Amino acid sequence: MNSIANEVAGAVPLIPGERHAGAVGAKRPRATRGRRPLPGFGVSLGLGLAWMSLIVLLPLAALAWKAAGLGVDGWLRVLHDPRVRASLELSFGAALGAALIASLAGTFIAWVVVRYRFPGRRLLDALVDLPFALPTAVAGIALTAIYSANGWIGRLLEPQGIKIAYATPGIVIALIFVGLPFAVRTVQPILETLGREPEEAAASLGAGRFTTLRRVILPELLPGLLTGFSLAFARGLGEYGSVIFIAGNLPFKTEIAPLLITIRLEEYDYNGAIGIAALLLAASFVCLLAINAIPALFARNRRDA
């Protein structure tokens, strides 16, 4: 009995579904291959690339092909048109100014939301994303109602000689409205990750507030600031719905480039519309390259330092 008990006690328990290694005809367990995290990865990747090609890449490639077919004379005709140049100058200038203001305002809003606790903080954080959900036409109508000569703010500014609606300042305000969320959402995660420890360490070493801001906080925020600026600029450059209601759409004065594309199509001037659209597309690609290059550039500088 004791020998049988010892044999039972020393026996290795069998895993269900497997044979003992000493059994006749036992097979060694196969080496399992590393499984992919997603089943059908190849099919999923193929479908994703197919949809991306049909919806994004194919239309852009068609536009680039048509633009390449304009020839030198076609491009010269587009670029020498005074109305086209005026609309491009307005679009680029307004988008640049709006992106700068949105970047500064977005940084302050992100700082307040991250660093302070106050009643209505969650509501303020949610309102930042309102331009993403609100139809741009609704935003344009609302801004026009506020800043027009009979609006809540416009009626106070018009007697002072300050015209917002149906002028360049109204276009800039509309572009700030649509670009502000990009500036906030690119800086806010950096502030949340940064915390207060670097500021406290700088203060303990005798650094003042301005020195701490310049030497500690701004270097960390700079990649997010530049990314938010690029996103806001790219969005403002092609914005249409929120601008046409408040701009006035006067040729050579308040006519933006996206609106001129629509006008050229209505006039059956397809080459003119393709040329303007290709210029805006090229500017958007430059912004896209900048957005992707900024984090890599700063990461490389930190490794070198």
ZADO-1210 file (C-alpha; in nm, 4 decimals, padded with zeros to 6 digits):
<atoms>
<atom x="00.0000" y="00.0000" z="00.0000" code="MET" pos="1"/>
<atom x="00.2773" y="00.2426" z="00.0889" code="ASN" pos="2"/>
<atom x="00.4571" y="00.1858" z="-00.2420" code="SER" pos="3"/>
<atom x="00.1341" y="00.2402" z="-00.4355" code="ILE" pos="4"/>
<atom x="00.0610" y="00.5606" z="-00.2410" code="ALA" pos="5"/>
<atom x="00.4125" y="00.6904" z="-00.3082" code="ASN" pos="6"/>
<atom x="00.3742" y="00.6211" z="-00.6790" code="GLU" pos="7"/>
<atom x="00.0411" y="00.8025" z="-00.6860" code="VAL" pos="8"/>
<atom x="00.1789" y="01.0969" z="-00.4878" code="ALA" pos="9"/>
<atom x="00.4792" y="01.1279" z="-00.7175" code="GLY" pos="10"/>
<atom x="00.2821" y="01.1004" z="-01.0360" code="ALA" pos="11"/>
<atom x="00.2677" y="01.4043" z="-01.2623" code="VAL" pos="12"/>
<atom x="-00.0923" y="01.5117" z="-01.3277" code="PRO" pos="13"/>
<atom x="-00.1974" y="01.4874" z="-01.6871" code="LEU" pos="14"/>
<atom x="-00.3329" y="01.7898" z="-01.8694" code="ILE" pos="15"/>
<atom x="-00.6767" y="01.7165" z="-02.0127" code="PRO" pos="16"/>
<atom x="-00.6529" y="01.6265" z="-02.3792" code="GLY" pos="17"/>
<atom x="-00.2804" y="01.5298" z="-02.3620" code="GLU" pos="18"/>
<atom x="-00.1097" y="01.1940" z="-02.3208" code="ARG" pos="19"/>
<atom x="00.1669" y="01.1110" z="-02.0788" code="HIS" pos="20"/>
<atom x="00.5130" y="01.1421" z="-02.2285" code="ALA" pos="21"/>
<atom x="00.5906" y="00.7818" z="-02.1479" code="GLY" pos="22"/>
<atom x="00.2788" y="00.6372" z="-02.3038" code="ALA" pos="23"/>
<atom x="00.3079" y="00.4315" z="-02.6171" code="VAL" pos="24"/>
<atom x="00.2458" y="00.6357" z="-02.9288" code="GLY" pos="25"/>
<atom x="00.2475" y="00.9682" z="-02.7393" code="ALA" pos="26"/>
<atom x="00.3072" y="01.2787" z="-02.9519" code="LYS" pos="27"/>
<atom x="00.5043" y="01.5792" z="-02.8456" code="ARG" pos="28"/>
<atom x="00.3051" y="01.9015" z="-02.8317" code="PRO" pos="29"/>
<atom x="00.3458" y="02.1138" z="-03.1415" code="ARG" pos="30"/>
<atom x="00.5175" y="02.4489" z="-03.1214" code="ALA" pos="31"/>
<atom x="00.2354" y="02.6979" z="-03.1541" code="THR" pos="32"/>
<atom x="00.2869" y="02.9753" z="-03.4059" code="ARG" pos="33"/>
<atom x="00.2587" y="03.3349" z="-03.2929" code="GLY" pos="34"/>
<atom x="-00.0934" y="03.4414" z="-03.3592" code="ARG" pos="35"/>
<atom x="-00.1792" y="03.7824" z="-03.4926" code="ARG" pos="36"/>
<atom x="-00.3703" y="04.0099" z="-03.2566" code="PRO" pos="37"/>
<atom x="-00.6565" y="04.0528" z="-03.5059" code="LEU" pos="38"/>
<atom x="-00.8131" y="03.7655" z="-03.6955" code="PRO" pos="39"/>
<atom x="-00.8083" y="03.8183" z="-04.0707" code="GLY" pos="40"/>
<atom x="-00.5477" y="04.0935" z="-04.0529" code="PHE" pos="41"/>
<atom x="-00.4641" y="04.0705" z="-04.4217" code="GLY" pos="42"/>
<atom x="-00.8283" y="04.0975" z="-04.5274" code="VAL" pos="43"/>
<atom x="-00.8919" y="04.3863" z="-04.2881" code="SER" pos="44"/>
<atom x="-00.5840" y="04.5719" z="-04.4110" code="LEU" pos="45"/>
<atom x="-00.6832" y="04.5180" z="-04.7726" code="GLY" pos="46"/>
<atom x="-01.0370" y="04.6444" z="-04.7191" code="LEU" pos="47"/>
<atom x="-00.9106" y="04.9475" z="-04.5271" code="GLY" pos="48"/>
<atom x="-00.6629" y="05.0397" z="-04.7986" code="LEU" pos="49"/>
<atom x="-00.9283" y="04.9862" z="-05.0648" code="ALA" pos="50"/>
<atom x="-01.1737" y="05.2195" z="-04.8938" code="TRP" pos="51"/>
<atom x="-00.8984" y="05.4762" z="-04.8318" code="MET" pos="52"/>
<atom x="-00.7995" y="05.4628" z="-05.1967" code="SER" pos="53"/>
<atom x="-01.1546" y="05.5001" z="-05.3259" code="LEU" pos="54"/>
<atom x="-01.2598" y="05.7784" z="-05.0898" code="ILE" pos="55"/>
<atom x="-00.9381" y="05.9787" z="-05.0432" code="VAL" pos="56"/>
<atom x="-00.6498" y="05.8842" z="-05.2702" code="LEU" pos="57"/>
<atom x="-00.8364" y="05.8379" z="-05.5982" code="LEU" pos="58"/>
<atom x="-01.0123" y="06.1811" z="-05.5956" code="PRO" pos="59"/>
<atom x="-00.6873" y="06.3549" z="-05.4967" code="LEU" pos="60"/>
<atom x="-00.4964" y="06.1699" z="-05.7661" code="ALA" pos="61"/>
<atom x="-00.7603" y="06.2688" z="-06.0226" code="ALA" pos="62"/>
<atom x="-00.7298" y="06.6339" z="-05.9190" code="LEU" pos="63"/>
<atom x="-00.3498" y="06.6194" z="-05.9443" code="ALA" pos="64"/>
<atom x="-00.3777" y="06.4543" z="-06.2874" code="TRP" pos="65"/>
<atom x="-00.6163" y="06.7203" z="-06.4147" code="LYS" pos="66"/>
<atom x="-00.3969" y="06.9972" z="-06.2725" code="ALA" pos="67"/>
<atom x="-00.0908" y="06.8519" z="-06.4446" code="ALA" pos="68"/>
<atom x="-00.2838" y="06.8583" z="-06.7725" code="GLY" pos="69"/>
<atom x="-00.3432" y="07.2332" z="-06.7616" code="LEU" pos="70"/>
<atom x="-00.0069" y="07.3053" z="-06.9139" code="GLY" pos="71"/>
<atom x="00.1989" y="07.6203" z="-06.8803" code="VAL" pos="72"/>
<atom x="-00.0549" y="07.8437" z="-07.0527" code="ASP" pos="73"/>
<atom x="-00.3396" y="07.7178" z="-06.8346" code="GLY" pos="74"/>
<atom x="-00.1465" y="07.7775" z="-06.5140" code="TRP" pos="75"/>
<atom x="-00.0378" y="08.1235" z="-06.6239" code="LEU" pos="76"/>
<atom x="-00.3982" y="08.2134" z="-06.7003" code="ARG" pos="77"/>
<atom x="-00.5063" y="08.0985" z="-06.3543" code="VAL" pos="78"/>
<atom x="-00.2230" y="08.2675" z="-06.1670" code="LEU" pos="79"/>
<atom x="-00.2431" y="08.5962" z="-06.3579" code="HIS" pos="80"/>
<atom x="-00.6142" y="08.6381" z="-06.2909" code="ASP" pos="81"/>
<atom x="-00.6429" y="08.9331" z="-06.0461" code="PRO" pos="82"/>
<atom x="-00.9576" y="08.7891" z="-05.8916" code="ARG" pos="83"/>
<atom x="-00.7846" y="08.4577" z="-05.8206" code="VAL" pos="84"/>
<atom x="-00.4838" y="08.6290" z="-05.6654" code="ARG" pos="85"/>
<atom x="-00.7063" y="08.8464" z="-05.4468" code="ALA" pos="86"/>
<atom x="-00.9016" y="08.5452" z="-05.3211" code="SER" pos="87"/>
<atom x="-00.5839" y="08.3463" z="-05.2516" code="LEU" pos="88"/>
<atom x="-00.4266" y="08.6354" z="-05.0636" code="GLU" pos="89"/>
<atom x="-00.7399" y="08.6719" z="-04.8536" code="LEU" pos="90"/>
<atom x="-00.7680" y="08.2991" z="-04.7814" code="SER" pos="91"/>
<atom x="-00.4012" y="08.2534" z="-04.6891" code="PHE" pos="92"/>
<atom x="-00.3825" y="08.5753" z="-04.4878" code="GLY" pos="93"/>
<atom x="-00.7038" y="08.5157" z="-04.2954" code="ALA" pos="94"/>
<atom x="-00.6131" y="08.1511" z="-04.2271" code="ALA" pos="95"/>
<atom x="-00.2676" y="08.2538" z="-04.1043" code="LEU" pos="96"/>
<atom x="-00.4003" y="08.5236" z="-03.8710" code="GLY" pos="97"/>
<atom x="-00.6793" y="08.3004" z="-03.7411" code="ALA" pos="98"/>
<atom x="-00.4374" y="08.0129" z="-03.6758" code="ALA" pos="99"/>
<atom x="-00.2058" y="08.2397" z="-03.4760" code="LEU" pos="100"/>
<atom x="-00.4892" y="08.3763" z="-03.2617" code="ILE" pos="101"/>
<atom x="-00.6443" y="08.0315" z="-03.2182" code="ALA" pos="102"/>
<atom x="-00.3104" y="07.8894" z="-03.1050" code="SER" pos="103"/>
<atom x="-00.2674" y="08.1553" z="-02.8368" code="LEU" pos="104"/>
<atom x="-00.6284" y="08.1404" z="-02.7190" code="ALA" pos="105"/>
<atom x="-00.6289" y="07.7605" z="-02.7287" code="GLY" pos="106"/>
<atom x="-00.3185" y="07.7459" z="-02.5104" code="THR" pos="107"/>
<atom x="-00.4794" y="07.9681" z="-02.2467" code="PHE" pos="108"/>
<atom x="-00.8004" y="07.7636" z="-02.2514" code="ILE" pos="109"/>
<atom x="-00.6079" y="07.4364" z="-02.2198" code="ALA" pos="110"/>
<atom x="-00.4066" y="07.5826" z="-01.9299" code="TRP" pos="111"/>
<atom x="-00.7214" y="07.6860" z="-01.7440" code="VAL" pos="112"/>
<atom x="-00.8963" y="07.3520" z="-01.8025" code="VAL" pos="113"/>
<atom x="-00.5963" y="07.1450" z="-01.6917" code="VAL" pos="114"/>
<atom x="-00.4516" y="07.3495" z="-01.4046" code="ARG" pos="115"/>
<atom x="-00.7625" y="07.4804" z="-01.2262" code="TYR" pos="116"/>
<atom x="-01.0746" y="07.3297" z="-01.0737" code="ARG" pos="117"/>
<atom x="-01.3852" y="07.5490" z="-01.0810" code="PHE" pos="118"/>
<atom x="-01.7622" y="07.5140" z="-01.1324" code="PRO" pos="119"/>
<atom x="-01.8418" y="07.4642" z="-01.4989" code="GLY" pos="120"/>
<atom x="-01.4983" y="07.3268" z="-01.5866" code="ARG" pos="121"/>
<atom x="-01.6396" y="07.0137" z="-01.7511" code="ARG" pos="122"/>
<atom x="-01.8885" y="07.2260" z="-01.9460" code="LEU" pos="123"/>
<atom x="-01.6058" y="07.4470" z="-02.0747" code="LEU" pos="124"/>
<atom x="-01.4072" y="07.1395" z="-02.1736" code="ASP" pos="125"/>
<atom x="-01.7078" y="07.0026" z="-02.3638" code="ALA" pos="126"/>
<atom x="-01.7797" y="07.3343" z="-02.5381" code="LEU" pos="127"/>
<atom x="-01.4323" y="07.3259" z="-02.6931" code="VAL" pos="128"/>
<atom x="-01.5485" y="07.0447" z="-02.9214" code="ASP" pos="129"/>
<atom x="-01.8677" y="07.2258" z="-03.0246" code="LEU" pos="130"/>
<atom x="-01.7267" y="07.3444" z="-03.3618" code="PRO" pos="131"/>
<atom x="-01.6619" y="06.9792" z="-03.4506" code="PHE" pos="132"/>
<atom x="-02.0268" y="06.8843" z="-03.4018" code="ALA" pos="133"/>
<atom x="-02.1946" y="07.2071" z="-03.5150" code="LEU" pos="134"/>
<atom x="-02.2701" y="07.2414" z="-03.8877" code="PRO" pos="135"/>
<atom x="-02.0492" y="07.5122" z="-04.0305" code="THR" pos="136"/>
<atom x="-02.3435" y="07.6871" z="-04.1955" code="ALA" pos="137"/>
<atom x="-02.5125" y="07.7184" z="-03.8569" code="VAL" pos="138"/>
<atom x="-02.1935" y="07.8652" z="-03.7145" code="ALA" pos="139"/>
<atom x="-02.1750" y="08.1182" z="-03.9980" code="GLY" pos="140"/>
<atom x="-02.5357" y="08.2279" z="-03.9509" code="ILE" pos="141"/>
<atom x="-02.4887" y="08.2601" z="-03.5740" code="ALA" pos="142"/>
<atom x="-02.1721" y="08.4686" z="-03.6115" code="LEU" pos="143"/>
<atom x="-02.3402" y="08.6911" z="-03.8679" code="THR" pos="144"/>
<atom x="-02.6367" y="08.7485" z="-03.6353" code="ALA" pos="145"/>
<atom x="-02.3998" y="08.8501" z="-03.3564" code="ILE" pos="146"/>
<atom x="-02.1549" y="09.0707" z="-03.5474" code="TYR" pos="147"/>
<atom x="-02.3805" y="09.2298" z="-03.8092" code="SER" pos="148"/>
<atom x="-02.4862" y="09.5928" z="-03.7796" code="ALA" pos="149"/>
<atom x="-02.8039" y="09.4857" z="-03.5966" code="ASN" pos="150"/>
<atom x="-02.6387" y="09.2125" z="-03.3900" code="GLY" pos="151"/>
<atom x="-02.5619" y="09.2092" z="-03.0186" code="TRP" pos="152"/>
<atom x="-02.1970" y="09.3044" z="-03.0638" code="ILE" pos="153"/>
<atom x="-02.2111" y="09.4624" z="-03.4091" code="GLY" pos="154"/>
<atom x="-02.4507" y="09.7367" z="-03.2989" code="ARG" pos="155"/>
<atom x="-02.1943" y="09.8444" z="-03.0387" code="LEU" pos="156"/>
<atom x="-01.8993" y="09.8413" z="-03.2766" code="LEU" pos="157"/>
<atom x="-02.0557" y="09.9962" z="-03.5874" code="GLU" pos="158"/>
<atom x="-02.0903" y="10.3475" z="-03.4337" code="PRO" pos="159"/>
<atom x="-01.7186" y="10.3314" z="-03.3523" code="GLN" pos="160"/>
<atom x="-01.6334" y="10.2646" z="-03.7158" code="GLY" pos="161"/>
<atom x="-01.5468" y="09.8984" z="-03.6541" code="ILE" pos="162"/>
<atom x="-01.7054" y="09.6651" z="-03.9065" code="LYS" pos="163"/>
<atom x="-01.6906" y="09.2909" z="-03.8390" code="ILE" pos="164"/>
<atom x="-01.9540" y="09.1218" z="-04.0529" code="ALA" pos="165"/>
<atom x="-01.9139" y="09.1419" z="-04.4320" code="TYR" pos="166"/>
<atom x="-01.5491" y="09.2355" z="-04.3878" code="ALA" pos="167"/>
<atom x="-01.2124" y="09.0661" z="-04.3332" code="THR" pos="168"/>
<atom x="-01.2390" y="09.0640" z="-03.9495" code="PRO" pos="169"/>
<atom x="-01.5566" y="08.8573" z="-03.9762" code="GLY" pos="170"/>
<atom x="-01.3752" y="08.5994" z="-04.1893" code="ILE" pos="171"/>
<atom x="-01.0938" y="08.5774" z="-03.9336" code="VAL" pos="172"/>
<atom x="-01.3417" y="08.5314" z="-03.6476" code="ILE" pos="173"/>
<atom x="-01.5168" y="08.2497" z="-03.8352" code="ALA" pos="174"/>
<atom x="-01.1840" y="08.0756" z="-03.8965" code="LEU" pos="175"/>
<atom x="-01.0866" y="08.1145" z="-03.5311" code="ILE" pos="176"/>
<atom x="-01.4141" y="07.9496" z="-03.4356" code="PHE" pos="177"/>
<atom x="-01.3465" y="07.6392" z="-03.6478" code="VAL" pos="178"/>
<atom x="-00.9740" y="07.6217" z="-03.5673" code="GLY" pos="179"/>
<atom x="-00.9829" y="07.6702" z="-03.1902" code="LEU" pos="180"/>
<atom x="-01.0529" y="07.3029" z="-03.1009" code="PRO" pos="181"/>
<atom x="-00.7380" y="07.1902" z="-03.2834" code="PHE" pos="182"/>
<atom x="-00.5246" y="07.4312" z="-03.0809" code="ALA" pos="183"/>
<atom x="-00.6771" y="07.3230" z="-02.7496" code="VAL" pos="184"/>
<atom x="-00.6717" y="06.9481" z="-02.8076" code="ARG" pos="185"/>
<atom x="-00.3077" y="06.9397" z="-02.9176" code="THR" pos="186"/>
<atom x="-00.1804" y="07.1318" z="-02.6132" code="VAL" pos="187"/>
<atom x="-00.4096" y="06.9883" z="-02.3449" code="GLN" pos="188"/>
<atom x="-00.2571" y="06.6352" z="-02.3338" code="PRO" pos="189"/>
<atom x="00.0923" y="06.7825" z="-02.3013" code="ILE" pos="190"/>
<atom x="-00.0112" y="06.9934" z="-02.0030" code="LEU" pos="191"/>
<atom x="-00.1784" y="06.6932" z="-01.8399" code="GLU" pos="192"/>
<atom x="00.1373" y="06.4859" z="-01.8827" code="THR" pos="193"/>
<atom x="00.3710" y="06.7656" z="-01.7758" code="LEU" pos="194"/>
<atom x="00.2160" y="06.8163" z="-01.4323" code="GLY" pos="195"/>
<atom x="00.3352" y="07.0707" z="-01.1773" code="ARG" pos="196"/>
<atom x="00.6617" y="06.9036" z="-01.0751" code="GLU" pos="197"/>
<atom x="00.8882" y="07.0836" z="-01.3282" code="PRO" pos="198"/>
<atom x="00.7474" y="07.4221" z="-01.2227" code="GLU" pos="199"/>
<atom x="00.7964" y="07.3431" z="-00.8541" code="GLU" pos="200"/>
<atom x="01.1515" y="07.2246" z="-00.9210" code="ALA" pos="201"/>
<atom x="01.2303" y="07.5441" z="-01.1123" code="ALA" pos="202"/>
<atom x="01.0811" y="07.7574" z="-00.8348" code="ALA" pos="203"/>
<atom x="01.2872" y="07.5727" z="-00.5721" code="SER" pos="204"/>
<atom x="01.6008" y="07.6582" z="-00.7715" code="LEU" pos="205"/>
<atom x="01.5112" y="08.0279" z="-00.7626" code="GLY" pos="206"/>
<atom x="01.3614" y="08.0708" z="-01.1106" code="ALA" pos="207"/>
<atom x="01.0947" y="08.3359" z="-01.1518" code="GLY" pos="208"/>
<atom x="00.7631" y="08.2901" z="-01.3255" code="ARG" pos="209"/>
<atom x="00.8793" y="08.4303" z="-01.6567" code="PHE" pos="210"/>
<atom x="01.1966" y="08.2209" z="-01.6513" code="THR" pos="211"/>
<atom x="00.9954" y="07.9098" z="-01.5679" code="THR" pos="212"/>
<atom x="00.7550" y="07.9852" z="-01.8519" code="LEU" pos="213"/>
<atom x="01.0358" y="08.0483" z="-02.1019" code="ARG" pos="214"/>
<atom x="01.2787" y="07.7732" z="-02.0010" code="ARG" pos="215"/>
<atom x="01.0535" y="07.4965" z="-01.8673" code="VAL" pos="216"/>
<atom x="00.6965" y="07.5184" z="-01.9972" code="ILE" pos="217"/>
<atom x="00.7261" y="07.6629" z="-02.3483" code="LEU" pos="218"/>
<atom x="00.9874" y="07.4099" z="-02.4720" code="PRO" pos="219"/>
<atom x="00.7490" y="07.1299" z="-02.3755" code="GLU" pos="220"/>
<atom x="00.4457" y="07.2984" z="-02.5315" code="LEU" pos="221"/>
<atom x="00.6151" y="07.4067" z="-02.8537" code="LEU" pos="222"/>
<atom x="00.5548" y="07.0830" z="-03.0538" code="PRO" pos="223"/>
<atom x="00.1856" y="07.0883" z="-02.9585" code="GLY" pos="224"/>
<atom x="00.1597" y="07.4587" z="-03.0379" code="LEU" pos="225"/>
<atom x="00.3088" y="07.4140" z="-03.3849" code="LEU" pos="226"/>
<atom x="00.0927" y="07.1092" z="-03.4555" code="THR" pos="227"/>
<atom x="-00.2224" y="07.2912" z="-03.3462" code="GLY" pos="228"/>
<atom x="-00.1250" y="07.5920" z="-03.5568" code="PHE" pos="229"/>
<atom x="-00.0743" y="07.3728" z="-03.8648" code="SER" pos="230"/>
<atom x="-00.4085" y="07.1986" z="-03.8161" code="LEU" pos="231"/>
<atom x="-00.5939" y="07.5267" z="-03.7628" code="ALA" pos="232"/>
<atom x="-00.4254" y="07.6815" z="-04.0677" code="PHE" pos="233"/>
<atom x="-00.5102" y="07.3849" z="-04.2905" code="ALA" pos="234"/>
<atom x="-00.8713" y="07.3844" z="-04.1699" code="ARG" pos="235"/>
<atom x="-00.9078" y="07.7598" z="-04.2198" code="GLY" pos="236"/>
<atom x="-00.7562" y="07.7479" z="-04.5660" code="LEU" pos="237"/>
<atom x="-01.0324" y="07.5255" z="-04.6998" code="GLY" pos="238"/>
<atom x="-01.3208" y="07.6442" z="-04.4803" code="GLU" pos="239"/>
<atom x="-01.6349" y="07.7324" z="-04.6709" code="TYR" pos="240"/>
<atom x="-01.9636" y="07.6975" z="-04.4815" code="GLY" pos="241"/>
<atom x="-01.8988" y="07.9223" z="-04.1835" code="SER" pos="242"/>
<atom x="-01.7310" y="08.1957" z="-04.3921" code="VAL" pos="243"/>
<atom x="-01.9656" y="08.2609" z="-04.6825" code="ILE" pos="244"/>
<atom x="-02.2444" y="08.3906" z="-04.4548" code="PHE" pos="245"/>
<atom x="-02.0298" y="08.6425" z="-04.2688" code="ILE" pos="246"/>
<atom x="-01.7869" y="08.7378" z="-04.5476" code="ALA" pos="247"/>
<atom x="-02.0188" y="08.9229" z="-04.7827" code="GLY" pos="248"/>
<atom x="-01.8495" y="08.7519" z="-05.0812" code="ASN" pos="249"/>
<atom x="-01.7512" y="09.0714" z="-05.2613" code="LEU" pos="250"/>
<atom x="-01.5003" y="09.0081" z="-05.5431" code="PRO" pos="251"/>
<atom x="-01.1508" y="09.1471" z="-05.4736" code="PHE" pos="252"/>
<atom x="-01.2557" y="09.2227" z="-05.1132" code="LYS" pos="253"/>
<atom x="-01.4180" y="08.9411" z="-04.9166" code="THR" pos="254"/>
<atom x="-01.4268" y="08.6552" z="-05.1657" code="GLU" pos="255"/>
<atom x="-01.2403" y="08.3465" z="-05.0404" code="ILE" pos="256"/>
<atom x="-01.0714" y="08.0894" z="-05.2648" code="ALA" pos="257"/>
<atom x="-01.3108" y="07.7973" z="-05.1897" code="PRO" pos="258"/>
<atom x="-01.6043" y="08.0165" z="-05.2913" code="LEU" pos="259"/>
<atom x="-01.4268" y="08.1170" z="-05.6111" code="LEU" pos="260"/>
<atom x="-01.3880" y="07.7472" z="-05.6976" code="ILE" pos="261"/>
<atom x="-01.7659" y="07.7103" z="-05.6787" code="THR" pos="262"/>
<atom x="-01.8159" y="08.0222" z="-05.8891" code="ILE" pos="263"/>
<atom x="-01.5741" y="07.8956" z="-06.1555" code="ARG" pos="264"/>
<atom x="-01.7624" y="07.5650" z="-06.1719" code="LEU" pos="265"/>
<atom x="-02.0928" y="07.7492" z="-06.2140" code="GLU" pos="266"/>
<atom x="-01.9316" y="07.9457" z="-06.4980" code="GLU" pos="267"/>
<atom x="-01.8135" y="07.6166" z="-06.6569" code="TYR" pos="268"/>
<atom x="-01.4536" y="07.7321" z="-06.6156" code="ASP" pos="269"/>
<atom x="-01.3304" y="07.3909" z="-06.5049" code="TYR" pos="270"/>
<atom x="-00.9636" y="07.4652" z="-06.5646" code="ASN" pos="271"/>
<atom x="-00.9804" y="07.7711" z="-06.3410" code="GLY" pos="272"/>
<atom x="-01.1518" y="07.5716" z="-06.0657" code="ALA" pos="273"/>
<atom x="-00.8960" y="07.2895" z="-06.0950" code="ILE" pos="274"/>
<atom x="-00.6047" y="07.5336" z="-06.0734" code="GLY" pos="275"/>
<atom x="-00.7326" y="07.7011" z="-05.7558" code="ILE" pos="276"/>
<atom x="-00.8181" y="07.3647" z="-05.5994" code="ALA" pos="277"/>
<atom x="-00.4718" y="07.2286" z="-05.6817" code="ALA" pos="278"/>
<atom x="-00.3055" y="07.5250" z="-05.5092" code="LEU" pos="279"/>
<atom x="-00.5118" y="07.4699" z="-05.1959" code="LEU" pos="280"/>
<atom x="-00.4340" y="07.0968" z="-05.2116" code="LEU" pos="281"/>
<atom x="-00.0609" y="07.1654" z="-05.2323" code="ALA" pos="282"/>
<atom x="-00.0827" y="07.3974" z="-04.9298" code="ALA" pos="283"/>
<atom x="-00.2729" y="07.1285" z="-04.7378" code="SER" pos="284"/>
<atom x="-00.0046" y="06.8714" z="-04.8192" code="PHE" pos="285"/>
<atom x="00.2635" y="07.1073" z="-04.6882" code="VAL" pos="286"/>
<atom x="00.0675" y="07.1440" z="-04.3639" code="CYS" pos="287"/>
<atom x="00.0293" y="06.7662" z="-04.3418" code="LEU" pos="288"/>
<atom x="00.4028" y="06.7148" z="-04.3847" code="LEU" pos="289"/>
<atom x="00.4708" y="06.9769" z="-04.1185" code="ALA" pos="290"/>
<atom x="00.2292" y="06.8103" z="-03.8748" code="ILE" pos="291"/>
<atom x="00.4077" y="06.4768" z="-03.9143" code="ASN" pos="292"/>
<atom x="00.7592" y="06.6227" z="-03.9170" code="ALA" pos="293"/>
<atom x="00.7293" y="06.8435" z="-03.6084" code="ILE" pos="294"/>
<atom x="00.7191" y="06.5619" z="-03.3436" code="PRO" pos="295"/>
<atom x="01.0043" y="06.3727" z="-03.5135" code="ALA" pos="296"/>
<atom x="01.2144" y="06.6886" z="-03.5349" code="LEU" pos="297"/>
<atom x="01.1740" y="06.7710" z="-03.1664" code="PHE" pos="298"/>
<atom x="01.2359" y="06.4088" z="-03.0642" code="ALA" pos="299"/>
<atom x="01.5608" y="06.4095" z="-03.2633" code="ARG" pos="300"/>
<atom x="01.6744" y="06.7357" z="-03.1038" code="ASN" pos="301"/>
<atom x="01.6115" y="06.5933" z="-02.7573" code="ARG" pos="302"/>
<atom x="01.8127" y="06.2808" z="-02.8373" code="ARG" pos="303"/>
<atom x="02.1011" y="06.4946" z="-02.9652" code="ASP" pos="304"/>
<atom x="02.0856" y="06.7112" z="-02.6520" code="ALA" pos="305"/>
</atoms>
